[in-house]
Amino acid sequence: MRLLSAELVEAIHDAVLNPGELTGRARDKSLEAALARVENRLAYGMVADAFDLAAAYAMAIARGHCFNDANKRTAHQSMDVCLDLNGIEIAWSAEEVGPMIIRCAQGVVEDGDLAEWLRERME
């Protein structure tokens, strides 16, 4: 499986920012630490496929709040890039994916639930 680097996630973040939004990383958060959670899940066999991997990235970024702005958009785009890098393309509906990413950030949805939701989008 193809993994995301901190540099790639930061570039994704920079690309999703709107004019006037705060740039850069949050001072008290570590993007590398958030991404290490994904690598830890992978090392311990908690990632079975690209859907699990993409969900883990989305959760780590959405909940990690590593950036000053656009954490949820970065989480969504990182999830999408992860799927693309691993040969999976999903046509997103903003009305559908937006509320799901918000629920992820709020802790209402867990990794496995998001991964299953992604699998359903492929059917």
N, CA, C and O atoms as CSV, one atom per row, in Angstrom:
chain,resi,resn,atom,element,x,y,z
A,1,MET,N,N,0.839,-1.184,0.000
A,1,MET,CA,C,0.000,0.000,0.000
A,1,MET,C,C,0.884,1.248,0.000
A,1,MET,O,O,1.958,1.268,0.601
A,2,ARG,N,N,0.419,2.262,-0.670
A,2,ARG,CA,C,1.149,3.522,-0.759
A,2,ARG,C,C,0.724,4.427,0.388
A,2,ARG,O,O,-0.467,4.658,0.598
A,3,LEU,N,N,1.704,4.939,1.127
A,3,LEU,CA,C,1.453,5.788,2.290
A,3,LEU,C,C,1.626,7.261,1.939
A,3,LEU,O,O,2.227,7.601,0.919
A,4,LEU,N,N,1.095,8.126,2.790
A,4,LEU,CA,C,1.227,9.573,2.625
A,4,LEU,C,C,2.338,10.086,3.526
A,4,LEU,O,O,2.464,9.666,4.676
A,5,SER,N,N,3.130,10.984,3.001
A,5,SER,CA,C,4.173,11.623,3.809
A,5,SER,C,C,3.633,12.906,4.414
A,5,SER,O,O,2.619,13.439,3.964
A,6,ALA,N,N,4.309,13.392,5.425
A,6,ALA,CA,C,3.921,14.669,6.035
A,6,ALA,C,C,4.032,15.789,5.005
A,6,ALA,O,O,3.208,16.703,5.000
A,7,GLU,N,N,5.031,15.730,4.139
A,7,GLU,CA,C,5.204,16.754,3.112
A,7,GLU,C,C,4.034,16.769,2.145
A,7,GLU,O,O,3.568,17.837,1.748
A,8,LEU,N,N,3.553,15.583,1.761
A,8,LEU,CA,C,2.407,15.502,0.851
A,8,LEU,C,C,1.148,16.036,1.520
A,8,LEU,O,O,0.395,16.793,0.908
A,9,VAL,N,N,0.915,15.650,2.766
A,9,VAL,CA,C,-0.275,16.131,3.482
A,9,VAL,C,C,-0.220,17.650,3.647
A,9,VAL,O,O,-1.241,18.327,3.525
A,10,GLU,N,N,0.959,18.177,3.922
A,10,GLU,CA,C,1.095,19.629,4.049
A,10,GLU,C,C,0.815,20.314,2.706
A,10,GLU,O,O,0.199,21.380,2.676
A,11,ALA,N,N,1.255,19.720,1.609
A,11,ALA,CA,C,0.977,20.273,0.280
A,11,ALA,C,C,-0.520,20.205,-0.025
A,11,ALA,O,O,-1.079,21.131,-0.612
A,12,ILE,N,N,-1.162,19.118,0.370
A,12,ILE,CA,C,-2.616,19.002,0.207
A,12,ILE,C,C,-3.302,20.110,0.989
A,12,ILE,O,O,-4.213,20.765,0.483
A,13,HIS,N,N,-2.858,20.318,2.232
A,13,HIS,CA,C,-3.430,21.375,3.063
A,13,HIS,C,C,-3.301,22.735,2.384
A,13,HIS,O,O,-4.268,23.493,2.307
A,14,ASP,N,N,-2.114,23.035,1.899
A,14,ASP,CA,C,-1.887,24.324,1.248
A,14,ASP,C,C,-2.789,24.500,0.034
A,14,ASP,O,O,-3.229,25.612,-0.258
A,15,ALA,N,N,-3.068,23.405,-0.676
A,15,ALA,CA,C,-3.905,23.465,-1.876
A,15,ALA,C,C,-5.384,23.688,-1.559
A,15,ALA,O,O,-6.101,24.273,-2.371
A,16,VAL,N,N,-5.853,23.235,-0.397
A,16,VAL,CA,C,-7.283,23.378,-0.077
A,16,VAL,C,C,-7.608,24.681,0.640
A,16,VAL,O,O,-8.781,25.006,0.827
A,17,LEU,N,N,-6.591,25.427,1.043
A,17,LEU,CA,C,-6.835,26.692,1.739
A,17,LEU,C,C,-7.520,27.704,0.821
A,17,LEU,O,O,-7.199,27.803,-0.363
A,18,ASN,N,N,-8.446,28.435,1.374
A,18,ASN,CA,C,-9.093,29.538,0.672
A,18,ASN,C,C,-8.365,30.832,1.005
A,18,ASN,O,O,-7.711,30.917,2.044
A,19,PRO,N,N,-8.464,31.838,0.149
A,19,PRO,CA,C,-7.832,33.127,0.453
A,19,PRO,C,C,-8.304,33.660,1.807
A,19,PRO,O,O,-9.492,33.623,2.127
A,20,GLY,N,N,-7.362,34.145,2.578
A,20,GLY,CA,C,-7.683,34.717,3.877
A,20,GLY,C,C,-7.677,33.735,5.032
A,20,GLY,O,O,-7.761,34.149,6.189
A,21,GLU,N,N,-7.581,32.435,4.747
A,21,GLU,CA,C,-7.533,31.454,5.830
A,21,GLU,C,C,-6.113,31.379,6.385
A,21,GLU,O,O,-5.148,31.756,5.722
A,22,LEU,N,N,-6.012,30.891,7.599
A,22,LEU,CA,C,-4.715,30.806,8.271
A,22,LEU,C,C,-3.861,29.704,7.662
A,22,LEU,O,O,-4.312,28.571,7.500
A,23,THR,N,N,-2.642,30.045,7.332
A,23,THR,CA,C,-1.722,29.072,6.756
A,23,THR,C,C,-0.923,28.386,7.863
A,23,THR,O,O,-0.924,28.821,9.015
A,24,GLY,N,N,-0.259,27.326,7.493
A,24,GLY,CA,C,0.696,26.678,8.394
A,24,GLY,C,C,0.100,25.710,9.386
A,24,GLY,O,O,-1.111,25.514,9.485
A,25,ARG,N,N,1.023,25.119,10.112
A,25,ARG,CA,C,0.660,24.124,11.130
A,25,ARG,C,C,0.334,24.804,12.453
A,25,ARG,O,O,0.832,25.888,12.755
A,26,ALA,N,N,-0.506,24.147,13.225
A,26,ALA,CA,C,-0.798,24.614,14.581
A,26,ALA,C,C,0.457,24.417,15.426
A,26,ALA,O,O,1.153,23.411,15.287
A,27,ARG,N,N,0.740,25.361,16.287
A,27,ARG,CA,C,1.990,25.327,17.067
A,27,ARG,C,C,2.077,24.148,18.031
A,27,ARG,O,O,3.155,23.583,18.218
A,28,ASP,N,N,0.974,23.776,18.634
A,28,ASP,CA,C,1.024,22.756,19.679
A,28,ASP,C,C,0.655,21.352,19.188
A,28,ASP,O,O,0.438,20.454,20.001
A,29,LYS,N,N,0.581,21.156,17.867
A,29,LYS,CA,C,0.206,19.855,17.302
A,29,LYS,C,C,1.299,19.372,16.363
A,29,LYS,O,O,2.048,20.170,15.800
A,30,SER,N,N,1.380,18.060,16.201
A,30,SER,CA,C,2.404,17.483,15.338
A,30,SER,C,C,1.741,16.654,14.235
A,30,SER,O,O,1.068,15.660,14.511
A,31,LEU,N,N,1.935,17.068,13.011
A,31,LEU,CA,C,1.431,16.302,11.878
A,31,LEU,C,C,2.116,14.937,11.830
A,31,LEU,O,O,1.471,13.923,11.561
A,32,GLU,N,N,3.401,14.912,12.087
A,32,GLU,CA,C,4.140,13.646,12.072
A,32,GLU,C,C,3.570,12.668,13.104
A,32,GLU,O,O,3.471,11.471,12.833
A,33,ALA,N,N,3.199,13.167,14.271
A,33,ALA,CA,C,2.615,12.302,15.299
A,33,ALA,C,C,1.259,11.767,14.853
A,33,ALA,O,O,0.945,10.600,15.083
A,34,ALA,N,N,0.452,12.617,14.215
A,34,ALA,CA,C,-0.851,12.169,13.718
A,34,ALA,C,C,-0.671,11.083,12.665
A,34,ALA,O,O,-1.377,10.075,12.684
A,35,LEU,N,N,0.262,11.282,11.756
A,35,LEU,CA,C,0.500,10.290,10.707
A,35,LEU,C,C,1.135,9.013,11.267
A,35,LEU,O,O,0.941,7.929,10.716
A,36,ALA,N,N,1.886,9.141,12.350
A,36,ALA,CA,C,2.470,7.956,12.997
A,36,ALA,C,C,1.376,7.036,13.542
A,36,ALA,O,O,1.571,5.823,13.618
A,37,ARG,N,N,0.228,7.604,13.921
A,37,ARG,CA,C,-0.897,6.766,14.363
A,37,ARG,C,C,-1.339,5.837,13.245
A,37,ARG,O,O,-1.694,4.685,13.491
A,38,VAL,N,N,-1.317,6.339,12.020
A,38,VAL,CA,C,-1.684,5.513,10.870
A,38,VAL,C,C,-0.653,4.402,10.677
A,38,VAL,O,O,-1.016,3.240,10.493
A,39,GLU,N,N,0.614,4.753,10.719
A,39,GLU,CA,C,1.672,3.756,10.550
A,39,GLU,C,C,1.625,2.713,11.664
A,39,GLU,O,O,1.909,1.539,11.428
A,40,ASN,N,N,1.270,3.134,12.861
A,40,ASN,CA,C,1.126,2.207,13.982
A,40,ASN,C,C,-0.009,1.221,13.717
A,40,ASN,O,O,0.147,0.021,13.943
A,41,ARG,N,N,-1.136,1.715,13.243
A,41,ARG,CA,C,-2.260,0.832,12.916
A,41,ARG,C,C,-1.841,-0.185,11.852
A,41,ARG,O,O,-2.203,-1.359,11.924
A,42,LEU,N,N,-1.082,0.277,10.879
A,42,LEU,CA,C,-0.606,-0.604,9.817
A,42,LEU,C,C,0.339,-1.662,10.379
A,42,LEU,O,O,0.219,-2.840,10.044
A,43,ALA,N,N,1.274,-1.251,11.226
A,43,ALA,CA,C,2.248,-2.175,11.806
A,43,ALA,C,C,1.594,-3.242,12.678
A,43,ALA,O,O,2.094,-4.364,12.761
A,44,TYR,N,N,0.484,-2.905,13.327
A,44,TYR,CA,C,-0.194,-3.849,14.212
A,44,TYR,C,C,-1.327,-4.602,13.528
A,44,TYR,O,O,-2.158,-5.214,14.199
A,45,GLY,N,N,-1.366,-4.564,12.199
A,45,GLY,CA,C,-2.341,-5.357,11.457
A,45,GLY,C,C,-3.763,-4.834,11.528
A,45,GLY,O,O,-4.712,-5.591,11.325
A,46,MET,N,N,-3.920,-3.564,11.812
A,46,MET,CA,C,-5.262,-2.982,11.937
A,46,MET,C,C,-5.725,-2.335,10.632
A,46,MET,O,O,-6.777,-1.697,10.585
A,47,VAL,N,N,-4.932,-2.505,9.580
A,47,VAL,CA,C,-5.258,-1.958,8.260
A,47,VAL,C,C,-5.259,-3.121,7.277
A,47,VAL,O,O,-4.207,-3.666,6.943
A,48,ALA,N,N,-6.449,-3.494,6.820
A,48,ALA,CA,C,-6.572,-4.646,5.938
A,48,ALA,C,C,-6.491,-4.286,4.462
A,48,ALA,O,O,-6.074,-5.102,3.640
A,49,ASP,N,N,-6.892,-3.062,4.129
A,49,ASP,CA,C,-6.929,-2.676,2.724
A,49,ASP,C,C,-6.804,-1.154,2.600
A,49,ASP,O,O,-6.647,-0.447,3.596
A,50,ALA,N,N,-6.877,-0.670,1.367
A,50,ALA,CA,C,-6.732,0.768,1.115
A,50,ALA,C,C,-7.859,1.580,1.735
A,50,ALA,O,O,-7.660,2.750,2.064
A,51,PHE,N,N,-9.034,0.992,1.900
A,51,PHE,CA,C,-10.148,1.701,2.531
A,51,PHE,C,C,-9.840,1.957,4.009
A,51,PHE,O,O,-10.089,3.047,4.524
A,52,ASP,N,N,-9.295,0.936,4.685
A,52,ASP,CA,C,-8.888,1.115,6.084
A,52,ASP,C,C,-7.787,2.172,6.192
A,52,ASP,O,O,-7.795,3.002,7.100
A,53,LEU,N,N,-6.844,2.126,5.252
A,53,LEU,CA,C,-5.730,3.066,5.264
A,53,LEU,C,C,-6.225,4.498,5.059
A,53,LEU,O,O,-5.844,5.401,5.803
A,54,ALA,N,N,-7.064,4.701,4.062
A,54,ALA,CA,C,-7.592,6.041,3.781
A,54,ALA,C,C,-8.417,6.553,4.947
A,54,ALA,O,O,-8.332,7.731,5.293
A,55,ALA,N,N,-9.212,5.689,5.555
A,55,ALA,CA,C,-10.013,6.082,6.715
A,55,ALA,C,C,-9.114,6.470,7.881
A,55,ALA,O,O,-9.390,7.441,8.584
A,56,ALA,N,N,-8.047,5.720,8.086
A,56,ALA,CA,C,-7.121,6.030,9.182
A,56,ALA,C,C,-6.473,7.396,8.972
A,56,ALA,O,O,-6.314,8.161,9.923
A,57,TYR,N,N,-6.099,7.702,7.733
A,57,TYR,CA,C,-5.538,9.029,7.446
A,57,TYR,C,C,-6.563,10.128,7.710
A,57,TYR,O,O,-6.251,11.136,8.344
A,58,ALA,N,N,-7.766,9.933,7.231
A,58,ALA,CA,C,-8.799,10.955,7.423
A,58,ALA,C,C,-9.047,11.205,8.907
A,58,ALA,O,O,-9.168,12.353,9.335
A,59,MET,N,N,-9.122,10.147,9.679
A,59,MET,CA,C,-9.378,10.287,11.110
A,59,MET,C,C,-8.207,10.976,11.810
A,59,MET,O,O,-8.414,11.878,12.622
A,60,ALA,N,N,-6.994,10.561,11.503
A,60,ALA,CA,C,-5.814,11.137,12.156
A,60,ALA,C,C,-5.702,12.627,11.865
A,60,ALA,O,O,-5.365,13.411,12.752
A,61,ILE,N,N,-5.979,13.016,10.640
A,61,ILE,CA,C,-5.851,14.426,10.260
A,61,ILE,C,C,-7.019,15.246,10.792
A,61,ILE,O,O,-6.822,16.343,11.314
A,62,ALA,N,N,-8.229,14.721,10.662
A,62,ALA,CA,C,-9.406,15.456,11.139
A,62,ALA,C,C,-9.379,15.654,12.646
A,62,ALA,O,O,-9.744,16.719,13.144
A,63,ARG,N,N,-8.951,14.637,13.367
A,63,ARG,CA,C,-8.932,14.729,14.834
A,63,ARG,C,C,-7.644,15.333,15.375
A,63,ARG,O,O,-7.611,15.829,16.502
A,64,GLY,N,N,-6.585,15.292,14.575
A,64,GLY,CA,C,-5.296,15.797,15.035
A,64,GLY,C,C,-5.219,17.308,15.080
A,64,GLY,O,O,-4.418,17.869,15.827
A,65,HIS,N,N,-6.049,17.977,14.282
A,65,HIS,CA,C,-6.059,19.453,14.221
A,65,HIS,C,C,-4.639,20.011,14.137
A,65,HIS,O,O,-4.256,20.902,14.897
A,66,CYS,N,N,-3.875,19.470,13.203
A,66,CYS,CA,C,-2.465,19.843,13.065
A,66,CYS,C,C,-2.251,21.165,12.350
A,66,CYS,O,O,-1.152,21.717,12.378
A,67,PHE,N,N,-3.290,21.673,11.714
A,67,PHE,CA,C,-3.165,22.906,10.937
A,67,PHE,C,C,-3.985,24.014,11.573
A,67,PHE,O,O,-4.915,23.749,12.335
A,68,ASN,N,N,-3.641,25.245,11.262
A,68,ASN,CA,C,-4.371,26.387,11.796
A,68,ASN,C,C,-5.773,26.499,11.220
A,68,ASN,O,O,-6.667,27.043,11.868
A,69,ASP,N,N,-5.971,25.998,10.025
A,69,ASP,CA,C,-7.257,26.060,9.339
A,69,ASP,C,C,-7.362,24.878,8.382
A,69,ASP,O,O,-6.350,24.269,8.036
A,70,ALA,N,N,-8.561,24.553,7.958
A,70,ALA,CA,C,-8.828,23.572,6.892
A,70,ALA,C,C,-8.454,22.135,7.246
A,70,ALA,O,O,-8.071,21.370,6.361
A,71,ASN,N,N,-8.554,21.756,8.502
A,71,ASN,CA,C,-8.227,20.387,8.904
A,71,ASN,C,C,-9.164,19.356,8.283
A,71,ASN,O,O,-8.711,18.308,7.822
A,72,LYS,N,N,-10.462,19.642,8.266
A,72,LYS,CA,C,-11.416,18.680,7.714
A,72,LYS,C,C,-11.273,18.561,6.200
A,72,LYS,O,O,-11.365,17.460,5.657
A,73,ARG,N,N,-11.051,19.673,5.517
A,73,ARG,CA,C,-10.830,19.609,4.066
A,73,ARG,C,C,-9.541,18.862,3.758
A,73,ARG,O,O,-9.473,18.099,2.795
A,74,THR,N,N,-8.527,19.082,4.573
A,74,THR,CA,C,-7.264,18.358,4.387
A,74,THR,C,C,-7.480,16.869,4.638
A,74,THR,O,O,-6.930,16.034,3.920
A,75,ALA,N,N,-8.269,16.534,5.643
A,75,ALA,CA,C,-8.570,15.126,5.932
A,75,ALA,C,C,-9.264,14.473,4.745
A,75,ALA,O,O,-8.902,13.370,4.334
A,76,HIS,N,N,-10.255,15.153,4.201
A,76,HIS,CA,C,-10.975,14.595,3.047
A,76,HIS,C,C,-10.060,14.429,1.845
A,76,HIS,O,O,-10.037,13.363,1.230
A,77,GLN,N,N,-9.309,15.462,1.501
A,77,GLN,CA,C,-8.447,15.382,0.325
A,77,GLN,C,C,-7.331,14.358,0.514
A,77,GLN,O,O,-6.940,13.688,-0.442
A,78,SER,N,N,-6.818,14.230,1.730
A,78,SER,CA,C,-5.787,13.223,2.007
A,78,SER,C,C,-6.365,11.824,1.850
A,78,SER,O,O,-5.707,10.936,1.308
A,79,MET,N,N,-7.584,11.627,2.319
A,79,MET,CA,C,-8.270,10.347,2.159
A,79,MET,C,C,-8.429,10.033,0.671
A,79,MET,O,O,-8.181,8.906,0.241
A,80,ASP,N,N,-8.839,11.025,-0.108
A,80,ASP,CA,C,-9.033,10.852,-1.535
A,80,ASP,C,C,-7.714,10.541,-2.241
A,80,ASP,O,O,-7.659,9.650,-3.089
A,81,VAL,N,N,-6.659,11.266,-1.898
A,81,VAL,CA,C,-5.339,11.027,-2.495
A,81,VAL,C,C,-4.850,9.623,-2.133
A,81,VAL,O,O,-4.303,8.923,-2.985
A,82,CYS,N,N,-5.038,9.214,-0.901
A,82,CYS,CA,C,-4.623,7.869,-0.481
A,82,CYS,C,C,-5.338,6.807,-1.313
A,82,CYS,O,O,-4.718,5.853,-1.782
A,83,LEU,N,N,-6.629,6.977,-1.489
A,83,LEU,CA,C,-7.373,6.018,-2.314
A,83,LEU,C,C,-6.849,6.029,-3.749
A,83,LEU,O,O,-6.620,4.971,-4.336
A,84,ASP,N,N,-6.660,7.222,-4.311
A,84,ASP,CA,C,-6.150,7.331,-5.686
A,84,ASP,C,C,-4.791,6.646,-5.830
A,84,ASP,O,O,-4.569,5.888,-6.775
A,85,LEU,N,N,-3.884,6.914,-4.889
A,85,LEU,CA,C,-2.545,6.303,-4.948
A,85,LEU,C,C,-2.597,4.786,-4.869
A,85,LEU,O,O,-1.688,4.096,-5.329
A,86,ASN,N,N,-3.675,4.276,-4.280
A,86,ASN,CA,C,-3.827,2.837,-4.123
A,86,ASN,C,C,-4.840,2.248,-5.110
A,86,ASN,O,O,-5.378,1.163,-4.892
A,87,GLY,N,N,-5.093,2.992,-6.210
A,87,GLY,CA,C,-5.885,2.464,-7.312
A,87,GLY,C,C,-7.387,2.506,-7.153
A,87,GLY,O,O,-8.102,1.793,-7.858
A,88,ILE,N,N,-7.885,3.329,-6.238
A,88,ILE,CA,C,-9.333,3.405,-6.002
A,88,ILE,C,C,-9.800,4.826,-6.267
A,88,ILE,O,O,-9.260,5.785,-5.716
A,89,GLU,N,N,-10.805,4.946,-7.112
A,89,GLU,CA,C,-11.351,6.264,-7.418
A,89,GLU,C,C,-12.823,6.295,-7.023
A,89,GLU,O,O,-13.606,5.433,-7.421
A,90,ILE,N,N,-13.180,7.290,-6.244
A,90,ILE,CA,C,-14.565,7.469,-5.813
A,90,ILE,C,C,-15.021,8.845,-6.262
A,90,ILE,O,O,-14.320,9.836,-6.055
A,91,ALA,N,N,-16.191,8.908,-6.875
A,91,ALA,CA,C,-16.787,10.194,-7.251
A,91,ALA,C,C,-17.527,10.723,-6.031
A,91,ALA,O,O,-18.548,10.168,-5.624
A,92,TRP,N,N,-17.005,11.803,-5.450
A,92,TRP,CA,C,-17.558,12.324,-4.199
A,92,TRP,C,C,-18.710,13.282,-4.444
A,92,TRP,O,O,-18.725,14.023,-5.427
A,93,SER,N,N,-19.657,13.254,-3.551
A,93,SER,CA,C,-20.708,14.249,-3.478
A,93,SER,C,C,-20.422,15.077,-2.235
A,93,SER,O,O,-20.340,14.534,-1.133
A,94,ALA,N,N,-20.267,16.399,-2.403
A,94,ALA,CA,C,-19.961,17.265,-1.256
A,94,ALA,C,C,-21.035,17.154,-0.180
A,94,ALA,O,O,-20.743,17.228,1.014
A,95,GLU,N,N,-22.271,16.975,-0.611
A,95,GLU,CA,C,-23.377,16.853,0.345
A,95,GLU,C,C,-23.266,15.584,1.180
A,95,GLU,O,O,-23.792,15.512,2.291
A,96,GLU,N,N,-22.584,14.595,0.643
A,96,GLU,CA,C,-22.442,13.311,1.317
A,96,GLU,C,C,-21.164,13.239,2.156
A,96,GLU,O,O,-21.201,12.831,3.317
A,97,VAL,N,N,-20.042,13.633,1.566
A,97,VAL,CA,C,-18.756,13.468,2.245
A,97,VAL,C,C,-18.539,14.532,3.321
A,97,VAL,O,O,-17.918,14.248,4.345
A,98,GLY,N,N,-19.035,15.740,3.109
A,98,GLY,CA,C,-18.836,16.820,4.084
A,98,GLY,C,C,-19.330,16.465,5.482
A,98,GLY,O,O,-18.567,16.540,6.444
A,99,PRO,N,N,-20.599,16.080,5.604
A,99,PRO,CA,C,-21.108,15.708,6.932
A,99,PRO,C,C,-20.379,14.505,7.547
A,99,PRO,O,O,-20.232,14.422,8.767
A,100,MET,N,N,-19.923,13.572,6.694
A,100,MET,CA,C,-19.201,12.408,7.225
A,100,MET,C,C,-17.873,12.835,7.836
A,100,MET,O,O,-17.515,12.373,8.920
A,101,ILE,N,N,-17.146,13.700,7.162
A,101,ILE,CA,C,-15.861,14.172,7.685
A,101,ILE,C,C,-16.082,14.979,8.970
A,101,ILE,O,O,-15.276,14.890,9.896
A,102,ILE,N,N,-17.139,15.747,9.035
A,102,ILE,CA,C,-17.458,16.495,10.261
A,102,ILE,C,C,-17.707,15.521,11.406
A,102,ILE,O,O,-17.211,15.731,12.513
A,103,ARG,N,N,-18.467,14.459,11.154
A,103,ARG,CA,C,-18.731,13.462,12.206
A,103,ARG,C,C,-17.442,12.758,12.634
A,103,ARG,O,O,-17.283,12.409,13.803
A,104,CYS,N,N,-16.525,12.552,11.691
A,104,CYS,CA,C,-15.218,11.967,12.032
A,104,CYS,C,C,-14.464,12.886,12.984
A,104,CYS,O,O,-13.943,12.445,14.009
A,105,ALA,N,N,-14.414,14.163,12.636
A,105,ALA,CA,C,-13.692,15.135,13.464
A,105,ALA,C,C,-14.302,15.246,14.856
A,105,ALA,O,O,-13.590,15.476,15.833
A,106,GLN,N,N,-15.599,15.084,14.944
A,106,GLN,CA,C,-16.297,15.178,16.232
A,106,GLN,C,C,-16.156,13.911,17.069
A,106,GLN,O,O,-16.506,13.914,18.249
A,107,GLY,N,N,-15.654,12.839,16.484
A,107,GLY,CA,C,-15.510,11.590,17.218
A,107,GLY,C,C,-16.768,10.741,17.221
A,107,GLY,O,O,-16.865,9.774,17.977
A,108,VAL,N,N,-17.728,11.092,16.386
A,108,VAL,CA,C,-18.990,10.347,16.300
A,108,VAL,C,C,-18.802,9.075,15.468
A,108,VAL,O,O,-19.441,8.055,15.721
A,109,VAL,N,N,-17.921,9.153,14.478
A,109,VAL,CA,C,-17.634,8.038,13.581
A,109,VAL,C,C,-16.232,7.533,13.877
A,109,VAL,O,O,-15.322,8.328,14.110
A,110,GLU,N,N,-16.053,6.226,13.869
A,110,GLU,CA,C,-14.743,5.614,14.104
A,110,GLU,C,C,-14.122,5.152,12.783
A,110,GLU,O,O,-14.795,5.128,11.753
A,111,ASP,N,N,-12.851,4.788,12.817
A,111,ASP,CA,C,-12.104,4.377,11.625
A,111,ASP,C,C,-12.829,3.288,10.831
A,111,ASP,O,O,-13.004,3.411,9.619
A,112,GLY,N,N,-13.242,2.239,11.511
A,112,GLY,CA,C,-13.898,1.119,10.841
A,112,GLY,C,C,-15.192,1.526,10.164
A,112,GLY,O,O,-15.512,1.044,9.078
A,113,ASP,N,N,-15.941,2.420,10.810
A,113,ASP,CA,C,-17.187,2.906,10.222
A,113,ASP,C,C,-16.909,3.697,8.945
A,113,ASP,O,O,-17.614,3.545,7.947
A,114,LEU,N,N,-15.894,4.529,8.983
A,114,LEU,CA,C,-15.538,5.315,7.806
A,114,LEU,C,C,-15.046,4.403,6.688
A,114,LEU,O,O,-15.412,4.599,5.529
A,115,ALA,N,N,-14.232,3.422,7.012
A,115,ALA,CA,C,-13.737,2.486,5.996
A,115,ALA,C,C,-14.901,1.741,5.342
A,115,ALA,O,O,-14.915,1.563,4.124
A,116,GLU,N,N,-15.851,1.317,6.123
A,116,GLU,CA,C,-17.023,0.624,5.563
A,116,GLU,C,C,-17.845,1.564,4.689
A,116,GLU,O,O,-18.341,1.161,3.637
A,117,TRP,N,N,-17.989,2.810,5.121
A,117,TRP,CA,C,-18.697,3.813,4.337
A,117,TRP,C,C,-17.998,4.008,2.986
A,117,TRP,O,O,-18.662,4.147,1.959
A,118,LEU,N,N,-16.656,4.017,2.986
A,118,LEU,CA,C,-15.900,4.137,1.740
A,118,LEU,C,C,-16.132,2.928,0.833
A,118,LEU,O,O,-16.320,3.081,-0.374
A,119,ARG,N,N,-16.118,1.735,1.412
A,119,ARG,CA,C,-16.354,0.530,0.616
A,119,ARG,C,C,-17.715,0.573,-0.070
A,119,ARG,O,O,-17.857,0.170,-1.225
A,120,GLU,N,N,-18.709,1.068,0.657
A,120,GLU,CA,C,-20.062,1.172,0.104
A,120,GLU,C,C,-20.123,2.122,-1.078
A,120,GLU,O,O,-20.968,1.949,-1.957
A,121,ARG,N,N,-19.258,3.114,-1.124
A,121,ARG,CA,C,-19.242,4.071,-2.230
A,121,ARG,C,C,-18.746,3.429,-3.515
A,121,ARG,O,O,-18.970,3.958,-4.604
A,122,MET,N,N,-18.073,2.292,-3.393
A,122,MET,CA,C,-17.543,1.596,-4.568
A,122,MET,C,C,-18.588,0.702,-5.220
A,122,MET,O,O,-18.412,0.290,-6.366
A,123,GLU,N,N,-19.654,0.400,-4.525
A,123,GLU,CA,C,-20.660,-0.556,-5.043
A,123,GLU,C,C,-21.545,0.079,-6.077
A,123,GLU,O,O,-22.438,-0.578,-6.612
